[in-house]
Amino acid sequence: AAPGVVEPTTAGISSDVFDNIRSQSRRLSEIIRAGLPAPELRSAVGGRIARARPEPTIRGRSLAAKKICEWNPCGADEEDCKDCDLKASVVNDFKPETPEGRAGFDILKPVVTCMDITLEDECKMKPSCNWFTDEDPGYCDGDWNSILTAPVPASACTAAEKVDVTMNTIMTREVLACQKFQTESTCNAAKGLTCQWQDDGTCSVGAMKFFMDLVTGSAKGLHTVVALGRQADACATKTTQSTCAAVTECAWNSVTSLCDVADATVKSIAGVETLSGVLSKWNTCQSKSQTDCTGDCKWANGNCELTSKTVSETLVDGMSDGAFKTFIADGTYCTNSRASDGTTSDASLLSCWSNNKYENGTSLPGYCYVTDELKHVVAGKPECFYFPGMTWLAGIFTAPYPGYDKMCPNIMDRFIIKNTECQKASTKAECGTGNYKECKWGEYTDDEGDRCEFNGDYIWKLIVGDVDGDHLISIMSSCGTQSSEAACGGVEKDIDFFGLKYP
């Protein structure tokens, strides 16, 4: 490694972050599943939601006493577990009172009714279901994680309530999507996902790879400029018209007597975009001779190209100040130096390290290098990567990710918002009261110690809204307080199927 280089490692930059997201999402799934044990009915068809209704027994109303609880003793190693749970079938009968509740139950019911399915093939055909093999025989269960990240219509919240899409947001979706794979082979082969089988026997994201994909993916415009520069470097080595004509990607410029990148090649590298902004400026520079290569252009590697200063300013034009703007603005000088030899060798690393500077010769505030893990990949080859430093890293996960509009928060977003608010309560006495009434005090032995956090019992209010969430929590508590199988099996509720809620 280059002298003085302290390379960030996977553990150093974010393994804890990924572990926290994974454990938090699992915890949320456990909270939801804990309220709905295996249902007593396993015969639903079509949408897997039973819609049968009893005949009226009172004029104008349809009242039916229904046993709503099921005895399901907890295992010795299960925490925060109740022996008496609400039957999943109750969710199928539940009539929400509010529009928010109806939308929430539309998402919830297909997941719950996966538990009705006994056939593996049928289970795998349902997008809301997962087939699990950790028991023999296998069983079908709902994809509870899909509830956490279900998209929310743009009209469902005000502009002030919308939240940024961040790396945390994107990583959470990926983690939850990976968790559905139950074997190492299916996990590592998951199409379109960066899944990797973990040492603890679960499927999650490949932390470092996913981090790098997201960070370098934010600099696609820079990648285009670097790819054009690489091609220009190659064409510039052809100093005669005949040698230039022999290379398909190049074209002889009779005005300057230089071998330039062919127009068709520029369009191929730049994609279907028109040559506007930085690409238009790049094309203008390329057509100039060495004598005319001034202003926004510079002479380098035998051709006229845009200065990195111009590239940097153009790429971040209109971007809000923040971690991504810093990464692209300063990183352009590092990556567009094209100092890498296309490998991650020590020689390439030293070359990148020595190009850790602005064009005026002053040093960049971060680090420029290329390693097997930290690199841009352009046209299949490693290019220098700019690492601004640990302060930058601390903010990159929550910074608005380029290219995304603000969105109405999904359940996972809202949980994180609630949990962040709860953590503002610094004492046990304060937690659970006043502004923190939906919070509870957690006692931990980790480095962070005891803290106030969102009470998982209220997850239902995030799913189906405050009003219907309170109704659902109320009937769940009727079951959860029972301490014997007889008492559990005897809990009944009069359900008004023509009404809007459980009375």
Summary of the structure (lengths in Angstrom):
residues: 503
radius of gyration: 29.3
end to end distance: 70.0
largest distance: 97.8
contacts: 1514
relative contact order: 0.14
helix: 42%
strand: 15%
